[in-house]
Amino acid sequence: MIQINSEQQILQEGFQILLSSMEPSKFARFCAAWGASSSDYLKVKDELFAQESVGSLYAKISAFQISNHDD
């Protein structure tokens, strides 16, 4: 049996991919631009960042910036 993911699941997966591969500031700008469209970013962001805190996001941003400092 083929299982088809909901649009919400696909959007969440896409955001996870972008978040893990984009510079955090670019990801934030992307989300802001996407949120200005007809899609409901507010619903997606709550699911996307459900397990995050300011501290965990800061740690991820810092690690990303350090790892990409040579780029």
SULQUISUL-V887197 format. One record per pair of residues at least 4 apart in sequence whose ideal C-beta (glycine too) atoms are under 8 Angstrom apart, sorted by the first residue. I is the first residue (numbers start at 0). GAP is how many residues later the second one is. D is the distance in whole Angstrom. If there is no record, write none. Layout:
i=(I I)
gap=(GAP GAP)
d=(D D)
This chain:
i=(4 4 4 5 6 7 7 7 7 8 9 10 10 10 11 11 11 11 12 13 14 14 14 14 15 15 16 17 17 17 18 18 18 21 21 21 22 22 22 22 23 23 23 23 23 23 24 25 26 27 28 29 30 30 30 31 32 33 33 34 34 34 38 39 40 41 42 43 44 45 48 50 51 51 52 53 54 55 56 57 58 59 60 61 62 63 64)
gap=(4 5 8 4 4 4 35 36 39 4 4 4 28 33 4 32 35 36 4 4 4 16 29 33 4 32 4 4 9 12 5 8 29 4 5 8 4 41 42 45 4 33 36 37 40 41 4 4 4 4 4 4 4 10 14 4 4 5 7 4 6 7 5 4 4 4 4 4 4 4 8 5 4 5 4 4 4 4 4 4 4 4 4 4 4 4 4)
d=(4 5 8 7 6 6 8 7 8 6 6 6 8 6 6 6 6 6 7 6 6 8 6 5 6 7 6 5 6 7 8 5 7 5 4 7 7 7 8 7 6 8 7 5 6 8 7 6 6 6 6 6 6 6 7 7 7 6 6 7 3 7 8 7 6 7 7 6 6 6 8 8 5 5 7 6 6 6 6 6 6 6 6 6 6 6 7)
